[in-house]
Amino acid sequence: MDIFTVETKPYLDQSFGTSGLRRKSDIFRQENYLENIVQSIFDSLQGFEGQTLVIGGDGRYGNNEAIQKIIKMAIANQFGHIIVGQNGLLSTPATSHVITLNQAFGGIILTASHNPAGKNGDFGIKYNIATGGPAPESLTNIFIQKMHQIDRYWMIHTNDIDLSNVGEQTIGSSIVEVIDPVYDYTHYMEQIFDFNAIRKLFQKGFKMTYDAMNAVTGPYAKHIFEEVLGAQEGSVIRGTPIPDFGGIHPEPNLTYAKELVDLAYSPSAPDLCAASDGDGDRYMILGKSFFVNPADSLAILAENMEKIPFYKGRFYGAARSMPTGGAVDLVCQRLKKDCYQTPTGWKFFGSLLENQKISLCGEESFGAGSFHVMEKDGIWAILCWLNIMADTQKTPEELVRNMWKRYGRIYNQTINYDTDSAEKAKHLIDSLSAKLVSLPQKNIKNLTITEAHLFDYTDPVTKAQSTNQGVLIQFGPNDQAMIRLSGTVSSGATVKVYLHHKDTQTDLATEKALATLSEATQDILNIPKYLGKNVRITKT
Ligand code: G16
């Protein structure tokens, strides 16, 4: 087998964000751009010769070409066994599962998650370690160093590998194994959930619509929901993965899954509407004319987790990212379990999950997961809801309203300000950070600021420190605002403002409940001053 060395030069824009490296597809198509990243990852790892590497991808534009290059580089770098999904498809949570199932050294996932795909869309890459979880910051910092110094990579000469059939091929001294992306994952879900109870629910006429958003989860959802659990044929919509996701923004929320939201609020609404994102790690839940906020969803999962067979006697505690509303904290308090607040990014949950500090974690960005895989998992979260509904015979609205009655309601909203100028966005955050010390005790719009600080985090297990993870402003016990820069945009910047307000009244419209807090936060941030008038604003 011919291994050749290619000389290359570093790209200094390469860095790892909240979840890997995401850029416009065109940027990834530059000469050696992807190769530099992959070789830098390999150069940062030790002891992988002869070991297994898993390669997953959400099927977006550029996926197959990238997979071919990575297989050839992995063989040249001496990986012994490469596992890849048929036709290059493997959702992010399924990749995480395949890594641990096969005791792989790690995995490379090709995805820009919920970001749009296609020639003018985004592409991305991330590395997951042997636990199945995203590489920790200590490792991604080394990737970045290597990417900025790289001067060569290794590749083998061979024809493109056939990924259309399941089976093994020997190439040089390595084995390339093409697997059915859905099979192992389905089997695992069968071990976690009470599939018989969910089947009975569907037999009784329960109706569900699942929107796969033309992305990777279509084949998983059709098989699991329709073929295995008996949901009516046609329950899965937009179920065939398309390389540009049909031109849509594959992010399951009130803005981008509008057709599904309209269906949920129509007279013909099914009992449950659900959706996942591009790579299958996010999810959204809607009952009939009822949207379940991700923070409330996390709390419902915590409260009912032990009803799911796999978690009986195994609810150790929960965690949420700081910008996520604290409903789950209230559930944990009642259950006398620990509840942790982490920075944004799934990698921060890893040590807590691995060390049984928590069983469940989630984020406002529509992600939830458990120790079953070290990634957030959209289909799993929807199966949790189905299992809980089958067990309690309650609708999403009944479950959530009962919870509000018991604990009070925390109203949540995320406001996203998209700007073309990363510089202006950074300036906004910097000037806010500089003002922080003078904020406490100020009265704004009938609210008094009681505390304002940067959110720094020390991992309770590894003691690793992460500083500057957002700005937190507390207005007494019931109101909080958090501000941070998104780490997943491929160009420009998005300033995210997260509002939380706790109230004993549970029937207010979200906008109304958050109006005072929202005005007070606007006063402090003065967004137009820093970002100008050309910002695009969306609310989720
Ligand atoms: C990624 C991370 C999530 C995180 C999200 C935040 O999600 O995996 O843990 O909550 O980014 O996004 P942003 O920085 O834009 O607020 P994903 O689904 O894009 O991989």
Boltz pocket constraint, residues with backbone or C-beta under 6 A from the ligand:
constraints:
  - pocket:
      binder: B
      contacts: [[A, 18], [A, 19], [A, 112], [A, 113], [A, 114], [A, 281], [A, 282], [A, 344], [A, 345], [A, 346], [A, 347], [A, 363], [A, 365], [A, 367], [A, 485], [A, 486], [A, 487], [A, 488], [A, 489], [A, 496]]
      max_distance: 6.0
